[in-house]
Amino acid sequence: MTERDPLLRRVERNAVVACGVMAALAALMSSERGAAALGVMAGGVLAWISYRGIKGGIDALGGGEERTRLGVSLGLVKFFTRYGILAAVAYVIMARARLPPVAVVAGASSLVIAVMLEAGRSFRHNSPRHGD
């Protein structure tokens, strides 16, 4: 599914790039190179699952003309199912795979970093110029 909103498309792309850059840095800087990079990527997957869940829930509630009681109900079931999947994936990452928690948190923050970059870009383009 392609994103129609260019702002969300940029945020999604920036989140992937931020996660990749942090994984590369973790591999270079950590004594547990592979585990650290994998932890960052696993955290990025957690952020992606969470993002998709929130986005799916919002899409289900704001369906416009197509919005029916059944459609909203199915959308909410999908929303909460994604959070169940998120909890299961987090359990596997932390308890079974024993990936470094700091690396997982760094990867999970990739979406936050992407939003901050987009906010900075927006402020830079919308700031008043001196002398205007």
Secondary structure as UniProt FT lines:
FT   HELIX           6..29
FT   HELIX           33..61
FT   HELIX           64..66
FT   HELIX           69..91
FT   HELIX           92..96
FT   HELIX           101..108
FT   HELIX           110..126
FT   TURN            130..131
//
